[in-house]
Amino acid sequence: MDTATIVGKLLPLLFNMMGPIGLIPVFAAVTARMDGPTRKAVALRTVLFAATGVLLAVLIGEAILQSWGISNSSLVVAAGVILALTAVRSVLMTATTPAVPEDGPDPKATAVRPLAFPTIVSPQGIGVVIIFTASLTTGAEKATVLAVAAAIVALDYGAMRIAHWFMATIGMVPLMVLGAVFGVLQVALGVEMILDGLSLAGAG
């Protein structure tokens, strides 16, 4: 798979599952009582935890999948199922924001949960990254997947830095619209990947 195809398929998926759409309202809610420097420190700590989590998950997850000898067609079908089911689930479920303790959240703990895990490093997002990495064969292809994931985490840092301004000035409506659009695209791509995987299995 060439670089443009990998980026074209993976970037919108991770933007929807690990990106600013879900992160901005959560960050704004859990850091509402923090001052500017503390919010900046929380944002930086969050992306460091998230980047480390993604890298470890990919290294461990790919090694396990490879040791099991799972076929490439099965990996493609699995990715398609994850995409389709999580997109349908996100469309049907009502969005919620985490509860904030009355005495204010602990900045260090908040960076780990709920911000890094599971808002950025979501189970479905990590699952897709691991399956993409395991299904590709060359080092350049695998590096492209990690580069896309790193770009999303970097984008998340920028989103956290403007989260309070965004929620106060623009609000939730654009995020809800983007979530719906990307959700439909995710369902379509998931179905396409399932069909591709079944075709690969039939050809084999």
N, C-alpha and C positions, 0 to 999 in steps of 0.2 A: 504494500500500500504506500503510495507516495505521500510526501510531507503535506501537500495541500489538502489531500483527502482526509488525512488524519486530523489536521487542524480544523477543517471545515465541519467534520462530524463531531469531534470531541469538544471543541471550544463552546458551542452553544449549549451542549449538554451540561458541562461543568459550570457554565455561567448560571444555568438554571438551578442545578443541584447543590453547588458549593459557593455560589457567587453572591453579589450584593442584594439580589431580590429578597432573599430571606434574611440576610444579615443586617441590613440597615435598620429595620424596625426593632429587631432584637437588641442590637447594640445601643440604640437610642433609649430603649426602655431600661436596660439593666445598668446603664451608666448615667441615668438622668440626674442623680444626686452627687455626681463626682465633678470636680473642677477640671478645667482644661488640661493641665499637665498630667493629671491622673488618667484622664481618658486617653491621652496620647500614649502613656505608658502601657495602659491596658491593651490598646490596639496593637502596639509593637509586640507585646508579650503573646497576644493571641496569634499573630501570624507566625511567630517562631514556633509555638506549640503545633500549629496547624501544619506548617511545612515539615516539621519533624515527623508528625503523625502520618502524613501522606507518604513520605519516603520509606518509613519503616513498614507501613502496611503494604506498599508495593513490593518491597524486597522480600518480605516474609510470605505474602500472599502468592506472588508469582512462583517462588520456590516450591511452595506446597502444591500448586496446580501443576507445575511441570513434573514434580515427583509422582503425581498421581497418573500421569500419562493421558490426560484428558485431550480428546481430539479438538482440532481447531474449530470444526463445525459446531461442536457442543459448546465451546466457549462463546461463539457468535450468537447461538440461540440463547444461552444464559444471559448475555448482555441485553439482547432484545427483550427478554421476559422482564428483567429488572427495569429497563426503561419504560416499558408499557405499563407495568403494574404501579410503579412509583408515580408516574404521571397521572394515571387515573386516580390514585389515592390522593394526590395533592389537589386535584380538581374537586374531588368530592368532600374533602375535609375542610373544616373552618380553621383559618389561621388563628393561632394563639400566641401570646407573648408570655415569657416566664414571669412568675411572681417575684417581686423584689422585697426582701426583708425590710421591716419598718426601720431598723437601725442602719439600713444601707448595706449594700453587698460588699464582700471582701474583694478588692480589685484583683488580687492574685488568683483567687479561686474563680472569679468571674471569667478571667481570660481563658481558663481551662474549660470550664463548664458554666454556662451553656455556649460560649462564643466559639472556641476552637472545636470542641466536641459537644454536641453533634451538629452545630449550625454550619460551620465550614466543612469540617471532616465528617460529612454525613455518611451513614452506612451505604446508601445507594450510590453516592458519588464515588466513594472509595471502591465499591464493588465494580463499577464501570471502569475506573482507572486500572485496577488490577487485571480485569479480564482483557481490556485493550492491550495492556503490556504483555500479558502472557500469550495472546493470540498472534502477536507480531513476531517476526523472526530476526530482523537485523538490529544491531545496536543503535543505528541511527533512528529507526522507527520507534524503539523503546525510549530513546532520549527525547524524541519529539513529544511523546505522551507526557513525560515528566515536565518538559518545558511548558506545555499547555497548562498543566496543573499548577506549576510555579507562577505562571502569568495570572491565573485566577486568584491565587493567594495574594499576590502583589496588588491586584485590583481590589481585593477585599480590604487591604490596609487603607487604600485611598478612600474606599467607601465608608470605613469606620471614622476616618478623620472628618468627613463632611456629614455624617449621619444625622446629627442634631439639627444642623442647618437644613438638610434635606427634608426631614420630617416636619420642621416648623414652617418651612417656606413652600414646599411642594406637596408633601403628604403621601398617603398610602396609595392613592388611586393609580398613578403611573406604575407602581410596583405590582399592583394587582393585575393591571392590563398586561404588563410584560410577563408576569407569571402565567396568565392564561394562554398567551400566544406561544410562549416557549413550551408550555405543557402540551399543547396540541402537536407542535413539531416533534416533541419527545415521543408521544404516542406513535406518530407516523414513522419515525425512525426506528422505534422499537419493533414495530410490525415488520418493517423492511429487513431489519437484521435477523429476525426469526425466520423469514422466508429465505434470506441468503444462507443462513446456517443449514436449513433443511435442504436447500439445493446442493450445498457442499457435501452434506451427508449422503444424498442420493447419488452424486457424481462419484463419491468415493466407493 
